[in-house]
Amino acid sequence: SGLASIDTNSIIALALSGLVGICFGDTLYFLTLMRLGARRTLLLGSLIPVTTALIAVFFLQERVPLVAWLGMALAIAGVTYVMWQRAPQQSADRRTIENYRAGLFFGLLFVAANALGIIASKVGVADVPTLEATFIRQVFAIGGLTFWGLMVRDLMGWVTPLRDGKLFKTLLIASLIGALLGTWLSI
């Protein structure tokens, strides 16, 4: 339909969704992954729908049935219990404990950023075709990451590993399936 026909409010909401949810949220996801590992990070990720529903209740005035509230409480309790049980013991070295705490901090921010990105995309996609909405979100996410790379003066450091042909092909396939197709289908 063309981007010119999309109203400014939708573009702003989708831009925020791309910056907060994809750019910031996915960066926090990788920081969490590096500190907590895949299982704990995915466990924290299971709180994204809960957080999204809570934000929708307060900001979009959505109604949540009582059974959903119970499900959210059980999800929070379950994740909290597992994370507590898997936490390093006091006898662990200081670096391990600090790494775990940093992972939890980044993980909770990752959950919040992704939930906010979902809410913003819901607001922005109301009158926008999904492919165009995905394009806008991706453009702003890439723009945000490029800006950050320039600010920390490491943009070329990010691009250099892509010279490896095998790695480039793998990342291209993962980007098309995960970042593009996954985002498009989620919208």
Secondary structure as the mmCIF struct_conf table of DSSP 4:
data_model
#
loop_
_struct_conf.conf_type_id
_struct_conf.id
_struct_conf.beg_label_comp_id
_struct_conf.beg_label_asym_id
_struct_conf.beg_label_seq_id
_struct_conf.end_label_comp_id
_struct_conf.end_label_asym_id
_struct_conf.end_label_seq_id
HELX_RH_3T_P HELX_RH_3T_P1 LEU A 3 SER A 5
BEND BEND1 ILE A 6 ILE A 6
HELX_RH_AL_P HELX_RH_AL_P1 THR A 8 LEU A 16
HELX_RH_PI_P HELX_RH_PI_P1 SER A 17 PHE A 24
HELX_RH_AL_P HELX_RH_AL_P2 GLY A 25 GLY A 45
TURN_TY1_P TURN_TY1_P1 SER A 46 LEU A 47
HELX_RH_AL_P HELX_RH_AL_P3 ILE A 48 PHE A 59
BEND BEND2 LEU A 60 LEU A 60
HELX_RH_AL_P HELX_RH_AL_P4 LEU A 66 GLN A 85
TURN_TY1_P TURN_TY1_P2 ARG A 86 ARG A 86
BEND BEND3 ALA A 87 ALA A 87
HELX_LH_PP_P HELX_LH_PP_P1 PRO A 88 GLN A 89
TURN_TY1_P TURN_TY1_P3 GLN A 90 SER A 91
BEND BEND4 ALA A 92 ALA A 92
HELX_RH_AL_P HELX_RH_AL_P5 ARG A 94 GLY A 124
TURN_TY1_P TURN_TY1_P4 VAL A 125 ASP A 127
BEND BEND5 VAL A 128 VAL A 128
HELX_RH_AL_P HELX_RH_AL_P6 THR A 130 MET A 151
TURN_TY1_P TURN_TY1_P5 VAL A 152 ARG A 153
HELX_RH_AL_P HELX_RH_AL_P7 LEU A 155 VAL A 159
HELX_RH_3T_P HELX_RH_3T_P2 THR A 160 ARG A 163
BEND BEND6 ASP A 164 ASP A 164
HELX_RH_AL_P HELX_RH_AL_P8 GLY A 165 ALA A 174
HELX_RH_PI_P HELX_RH_PI_P2 SER A 175 GLY A 182
HELX_RH_AL_P HELX_RH_AL_P9 THR A 183 SER A 186
#
